[in-house]
Amino acid sequence: MVAWCRSHYTAGMKIDTSSISGLILAGGRGTRMGTVDKGLQEFRGKPMVAHVIERLAPQVAGVLINANQNLETYRSFGFPVWADEVEGFAGPLAGMQAGLAHCTTPYLVSAPCDSPFLPADLVQRLGDALVDDDADVAVAVTGSGASRQPHPVFCLMKCSLLQNLEAYLAKGGRKVDAWYASLRVTEVTFDDEAAFRNINTLDELQQYQAK
């Protein structure tokens, strides 16, 4: 059974930034946006993935990108790009597996390519919680009660989880929550729900362009 813990902000980062790599998940089909590559859609003058890079890169030692199409375009941003090792657009866990397989630091933090507003203190707070609660994975959560919303792909994990994840995928597992159920997971509550907003459709892309 998963061991869920609650954590709030504690001053001072306990995992050094040099020990954490950032993974941007851009490996989906973008079906809700008309089967386009979401990370490369222009948003406020530049591709959405560029906004994510700008927010995540200062928080980590280095950035990796997981993509399954337009690999050369993603490489033009100046970071290593790795495709899923599991065939068939298998979802975010396949992207995480690719990131863990090529990560050279003890920890990996992930964020989706369609989240241009992610918090500037995301990595610090997840890192504090991972240490404080002796967890395998720290996951961002917003809201409370009936409005509580986990954001499972905004997470910081130990890279030692690679073999565990590979075994889960090899058995046909694809659900993030089901994999987490085998691990010790801590939740970190963030107040700004808008920071975790995903832009999934063309209507949403146009809506938030103007805001």
Secondary structure per residue as TSV (DSSP state, phi and psi in degrees):
chain	resnum	aa	ss	phi	psi
A	1	M	-	360.0	140.7
A	2	V	-	-66.8	141.1
A	3	A	E	-101.8	100.3
A	4	W	E	-90.3	137.3
A	5	C	E	-130.4	156.6
A	6	R	E	-107.4	138.2
A	7	S	E	-141.8	143.7
A	8	H	-	-124.2	178.9
A	9	Y	-	-61.9	132.5
A	10	T	-	-128.0	132.9
A	11	A	S	-67.6	140.9
A	12	G	S	91.0	118.1
A	13	M	-	-79.7	133.1
A	14	K	S	-97.4	-16.4
A	15	I	S	-109.1	123.1
A	16	D	-	-66.9	143.6
A	17	T	G	-55.9	-32.4
A	18	S	G	-66.0	-11.9
A	19	S	G	-96.6	1.5
A	20	I	E	-123.7	128.2
A	21	S	E	-103.5	153.7
A	22	G	E	-107.8	136.1
A	23	L	E	-118.3	123.4
A	24	I	E	-101.1	121.3
A	25	L	E	-88.6	108.4
A	26	A	E	-130.3	31.0
A	27	G	-	-98.3	7.2
A	28	G	S	-82.9	172.2
A	29	R	-	-82.8	-18.8
A	30	G	-	66.7	37.1
A	31	T	G	-63.4	-36.1
A	32	R	G	-71.7	-13.5
A	33	M	G	-106.7	17.7
A	34	G	T	89.8	28.6
A	35	T	S	58.1	51.2
A	36	V	-	-118.0	163.8
A	37	D	-	-80.0	102.4
A	38	K	G	-58.8	-42.0
A	39	G	G	-61.4	-23.6
A	40	L	G	-98.0	1.8
A	41	Q	S	-73.5	135.7
A	42	E	E	-70.3	133.6
A	43	F	E	-140.4	116.4
A	44	R	T	52.1	45.7
A	45	G	T	92.2	-2.1
A	46	K	E	-156.7	162.5
A	47	P	E	-59.0	147.9
A	48	M	H	-56.3	-39.0
A	49	V	H	-62.1	-29.0
A	50	A	H	-65.7	-36.6
A	51	H	H	-64.5	-42.0
A	52	V	H	-64.9	-42.5
A	53	I	H	-58.8	-45.9
A	54	E	H	-60.8	-34.4
A	55	R	H	-85.0	-35.2
A	56	L	H	-86.5	-39.2
A	57	A	G	-55.3	-41.3
A	58	P	G	-66.7	-12.9
A	59	Q	G	-96.0	-5.0
A	60	V	S	-135.7	169.8
A	61	A	S	-75.3	-31.6
A	62	G	E	-166.0	164.5
A	63	V	E	-120.1	140.0
A	64	L	E	-120.7	150.8
A	65	I	E	-121.5	131.9
A	66	N	E	-100.8	119.4
A	67	A	E	-145.2	151.0
A	68	N	S	-119.3	3.4
A	69	Q	S	-152.4	157.9
A	70	N	-	54.3	41.7
A	71	L	H	-60.2	-40.5
A	72	E	H	-66.2	-36.3
A	73	T	H	-63.7	-42.8
A	74	Y	H	-66.2	-35.5
A	75	R	H	-65.3	-23.8
A	76	S	T	-65.9	-13.6
A	77	F	T	-79.6	-7.0
A	78	G	S	95.3	16.1
A	79	F	S	-127.9	155.5
A	80	P	-	-62.2	141.8
A	81	V	E	-123.3	130.4
A	82	W	E	-129.3	132.7
A	83	A	-	-85.0	163.9
A	84	D	-	-58.1	142.7
A	85	E	S	-87.8	-18.2
A	86	V	S	-92.3	130.2
A	87	E	S	-78.3	157.5
A	88	G	S	88.9	30.1
A	89	F	-	48.0	65.5
A	90	A	-	-81.3	3.0
A	91	G	-	102.0	-177.9
A	92	P	H	-62.0	-29.6
A	93	L	H	-65.0	-34.7
A	94	A	H	-65.0	-37.5
A	95	G	H	-66.2	-41.0
A	96	M	H	-63.2	-39.5
A	97	Q	H	-62.2	-43.1
A	98	A	H	-62.0	-40.9
A	99	G	H	-64.5	-45.8
A	100	L	H	-62.8	-37.3
A	101	A	H	-65.6	-27.3
A	102	H	H	-112.7	5.2
A	103	C	-	-77.0	138.4
A	104	T	-	-110.8	9.4
A	105	T	S	-116.7	165.2
A	106	P	S	-69.8	-18.8
A	107	Y	E	-132.4	151.2
A	108	L	E	-134.3	130.1
A	109	V	E	-112.2	137.6
A	110	S	E	-119.4	153.0
A	111	A	E	-153.4	146.7
A	112	P	E	-78.3	156.1
A	113	C	T	-74.2	-10.3
A	114	D	T	-106.3	28.2
A	115	S	-	-124.7	74.7
A	116	P	T	-74.8	-0.5
A	117	F	T	-112.3	15.1
A	118	L	-	-57.0	149.0
A	119	P	-	-67.2	146.8
A	120	A	T	-72.5	-16.7
A	121	D	T	-110.1	19.6
A	122	L	H	-56.6	-52.5
A	123	V	H	-69.0	-40.8
A	124	Q	H	-59.5	-46.8
A	125	R	H	-71.2	-39.1
A	126	L	H	-65.2	-39.3
A	127	G	H	-64.8	-42.7
A	128	D	H	-58.9	-44.9
A	129	A	H	-67.4	-38.7
A	130	L	H	-58.9	-42.7
A	131	V	H	-73.7	-47.7
A	132	D	H	-58.1	-38.0
A	133	D	T	-103.0	7.3
A	134	D	T	49.1	50.2
A	135	A	-	-100.2	164.4
A	136	D	S	-87.2	-34.4
A	137	V	E	-139.0	139.2
A	138	A	E	-115.2	129.2
A	139	V	E	-121.2	138.3
A	140	A	E	-77.0	141.5
A	141	V	E	-138.1	144.3
A	142	T	E	-125.1	160.0
A	143	G	-	73.2	-179.0
A	144	S	-	-153.7	163.2
A	145	G	G	59.6	-133.4
A	146	A	G	-66.7	-21.4
A	147	S	G	-96.9	6.4
A	148	R	-	-61.9	132.6
A	149	Q	E	-136.9	106.6
A	150	P	E	-71.4	151.2
A	151	H	E	-124.8	78.6
A	152	P	E	-64.7	-20.9
A	153	V	E	-93.1	-2.2
A	154	F	E	-92.1	87.1
A	155	C	E	-145.3	156.3
A	156	L	E	-118.1	130.2
A	157	M	E	-136.0	158.6
A	158	K	E	-76.7	135.6
A	159	C	G	-71.4	-13.3
A	160	S	G	-67.8	-6.7
A	161	L	G	-80.4	-1.8
A	162	L	H	-54.6	-51.8
A	163	Q	H	-63.6	-37.1
A	164	N	H	-61.3	-45.1
A	165	L	H	-67.8	-41.3
A	166	E	H	-60.4	-40.5
A	167	A	H	-64.9	-40.3
A	168	Y	H	-63.5	-44.9
A	169	L	H	-66.5	-38.0
A	170	A	H	-63.0	-26.9
A	171	K	T	-86.4	3.6
A	172	G	T	95.5	1.8
A	173	G	-	-67.0	137.6
A	174	R	-	-134.9	-14.2
A	175	K	-	-86.9	128.4
A	176	V	H	-61.2	-47.5
A	177	D	H	-61.1	-37.3
A	178	A	H	-67.8	-37.1
A	179	W	H	-67.4	-43.4
A	180	Y	H	-58.4	-28.4
A	181	A	T	-63.0	-16.9
A	182	S	T	-94.7	1.1
A	183	L	S	-121.4	170.0
A	184	R	E	-92.9	115.2
A	185	V	E	-118.5	136.9
A	186	T	E	-116.2	142.3
A	187	E	E	-100.8	140.9
A	188	V	E	-120.9	117.7
A	189	T	E	-85.4	124.2
A	190	F	E	-110.1	139.6
A	191	D	S	-78.9	-31.5
A	192	D	-	-87.9	95.1
A	193	E	G	-64.9	-32.0
A	194	A	G	-64.8	-24.6
A	195	A	G	-64.8	-21.4
A	196	F	G	-106.6	16.0
A	197	R	-	-67.0	129.0
A	198	N	-	-96.8	138.4
A	199	I	-	-100.3	102.7
A	200	N	-	-103.3	-20.4
A	201	T	S	-128.3	163.8
A	202	L	H	-65.6	-33.8
A	203	D	H	-62.6	-43.6
A	204	E	H	-65.4	-38.5
A	205	L	H	-59.5	-44.4
A	206	Q	H	-70.2	-37.4
A	207	Q	H	-61.4	-45.7
A	208	Y	H	-85.1	-11.6
A	209	Q	H	-58.4	-38.8
A	210	A	-	-84.1	-13.4
A	211	K	-	-87.4	360.0
